[in-house]
Amino acid sequence: MFKKFYLLTKQLPKSDKLGLAAEIEKIILSIYELTITAALIPKENKEQKIPYLKSICVKTEVLKKLIRLMFELDIINRDKYFTLQFDLQEISKEANNWLNFLKPKEPKNC
């Protein structure tokens, strides 16, 4: 995701590169940091991963909105928008699946 976005920003005017694009890059790097932090927490402390995963979900949703804003402002074209949105949807699915896996299972009634 970061590589795609970084390569895309090389083509942007300086004002866009230093504004909205710079903020998006920070959020992408923050998601990487949160993912690595959650992954490094031992399995015995899996409940400690939940706040990191929730943060990943929130930041991913913010990114979706910011990428949409770049598209609506004609900073990026439709193809780049759809490519980035697809990647964000995959990140969101993976984080939600990981979060659901960690949540305690409720006992089934017979």
HELIX and SHEET records of a PDB file:
HELIX    1   1 PHE A    2  THR A    9  1                                   8    
HELIX    2   2 LYS A   14  LEU A   18  1                                   5    
HELIX    3   3 LEU A   20  LEU A   40  1                                  21    
HELIX    4   4 LYS A   43  LYS A   49  5                                   7    
HELIX    5   5 ILE A   50  GLU A   72  1                                  23    
HELIX    6   6 ARG A   78  LEU A  102  1                                  25    
END                                                                             
